Amino acid sequence: MIKDLEILVKMQAFDDEISERQMLLQTLPEELNTLKTSLEEANQVLAETKHSLEENLKNQKLKELEIKDNIEKMNKYKNQLLTVKTNKEYKALNSEISHLEGKNNEIDDEIIVFMEEEINIKSSLENVISVQKNADENLKANEERLRKKIKQVKQEIDVLRKNRNDIAGEIPRQIVKRYAALIKNKNRKAVVFDINNSCGGCGFNIRPQVVIEIYEGSKINYCENCGRILIYKPETD
Ligand SMILES: [Zn+2]
């Protein structure tokens, strides 16, 4: 294989490694974002659960105050009963008292519903707290690692680029330009194998004469369809 081709193969190997790392540069920040989003969601659910517990306890207190209020009123009416003059007044007070008793029974039922709800909220609160704790620990444990990893991958890409550019200096400028355009426009694959006499990049059939030339490796052959550089795939066991 002529030197130019050998260099191009090496350049593609560097670009393959760069591609792998560029994929990581997409997935690693996503991983970090997922952890952050999980924590934000868990924080929100926790705040909402705490809020509904507060509301519940507040409502229970209000209902209890209402009962207390009614009892005071009833006691007042009961005292008035002792001093009433007419039957009509007596009846009116009695009806007011039984109305308040009925009301308090209703409120008692409402308080029971609130108490049942309180038990449910408290039990889900336990769960919500543990989910939030896990999300928090998960982010803390991984944030630093992921940031470091992202930084490291960026540095590796810089080194790989430098290595690729260094050897690119050993072949004619025109070929490097053509290679770079292929990397940019052809899904980061500029140098591909001849696979069963078709282009490893686009699958286009390679003419028999060109197949021979690719095998010999004595010149640079470009796919007649996609323009990628074609090389012979060595046999492997
Ligand atoms: Zn092709």
Residues whose N, C-alpha, C, O or C-beta is under 5 A from the ligand:
A	BS01	ZN	C199 G201 C202 G203 F204 C223 N225 C226 G227 R228
